[in-house]
Amino acid sequence: MKLVVIGAGLAGLRACEAARRAGHHGPLVLLGEETHLPYDRPPLSKEFLAAEGADAGDPLLRPAEMIYDELDIDVRTGIRAVGLDAIEKTVAVESGYPPQVDHISYDELVIATGAAARTLPGAEDLTGVLALRTLDDAHAVRGGLEAGANIIVVGAGFIGSEVASAARKRGLPVTIVEALDAPLVRSLGGEVGALCSRLHLENGADLRLGVGVAALTPLVGSVPDDAGRRPVGTVELSDGSSLAADLVVVGVGAAPSTAWLRGSGVKLHDRDGGIVCDGTMGVLHEDGSRLEHVWAAGDVAHWDNPLFDRTMRLEHWTSAAEQGATAARNALTTPDQWKQYTTVPYFWSDWYDTRLQFVGVPQADEILVQHRTDNKGGTVVLYREEDRLVGTLTIGRPDLVMKYRRLIAQKASWFDGVQFGAAAS
């Protein structure tokens, strides 16, 4: 049996590792659009930006010798998927310049193409305007930090806030532009947004709330490069003000990388274009039936999580790793052995010297903030849905987050969650 995995990130590599652990000795092909071996994304906006010089090695997930020799994975980098024929069981791929198209056959296919960072209008005509999604992006952002760039961060979500934190740790001024009234207010609630605003302000960031980017303009007097692009010079805001900048980092979210699947029969989600899966990570056809021999995992996948009785798409490290393994194991077994994937979502983010961790889901009928009473700092935010504790955010309380994760997995009542929090404070 030939297992092909598209996407050489965390979910794709975990799929390959799980296949070998499950006893698969057949061909195992891993296709990656980037030229790098699989690397870890969370450090790109955390430790990688904070490190200097020789201390900033690329965060590879596994050494090359383990990937090629121990796991015996046929890794092909610099290859982009451009089409899927689920009837003939082939993937059309493109590589080289000028691009050459080839077709790769499979017996079982795992799609883990992830998501691509959203950009700002006009950014394509400028240098110095970067997202932070790939290793190359991270090298470019770190280079700007090391050069002492005048930095504007667009978006006060997790990526933007981590970039701002790295800049402030180096003693650099940084301005954060956020269109909403507070950071993360849409996803985690107003109470959390206020706490996050305070973190930025206490650490010396210039936080501009309720204002968007109206335009990006080039540096006055600059000369276009060979591609016709000029260096960024100014960020014009929607309130009429302008900010000088020689580095703009855009953190305004990401969209699933699925354009290549249109017309293939794969069911794509109406809201964001992600791949619609069943609870086993099996991909669905546009008619709602199961698309045989095709699976999905990671940022690209919507699936039914029975623990919360809802469909989810997560852009979290933990779920990407777990889904990749689940998809590969199910691909190599018969339907009577397929396992449902269920999880309590978990993610973390480092802002300045504070760790934020979230477990569960933030959709809630009530949000309760509990502060420590021993004057040592730390905050817990609880999320209630009906009579159940469904989510918890901890700020500076890493000792508690996994205990809350267990409570949520056990479907603990709201009363139990509040009481536990009161005792822990």
Secondary structure, DSSP 8 states (H G I E B T S, - for coil): --EEEE--SHHHHHHHHHHHHTT--S-EEEEESSSS--B-SGGGGTHHHH--GGG----BSS-HHIIIIIS--EEEESEEEEEEETTTTEEEEEETTTTEEEEEE-SEEEE---EEE---TTGGGEESEE---SHHHHHHHHHHHHTT--EEEE--SHHHHHHHHHHHHTT--EEEEESSSSTTHHHH-HHHHHHHHHHHHHTT-EEEES--EEEEEE-TT----TTS-EEEEEEEETTS-EEE-SEEEE-S-EEES-GGGTTTTB-B-TTT--EEB-TTSEEEBTTSSEEEEEEE-GGGEEEEETTTTEEE----HHHHHHHHHHHHHHHTS-GGG--------EEEEEETTEEEEEEE----SEEEEEE-SSSS--EEEEEEETTEEEEEEEES-TTTHHHHHHHHHTT-BHHHHHHHHHHH-
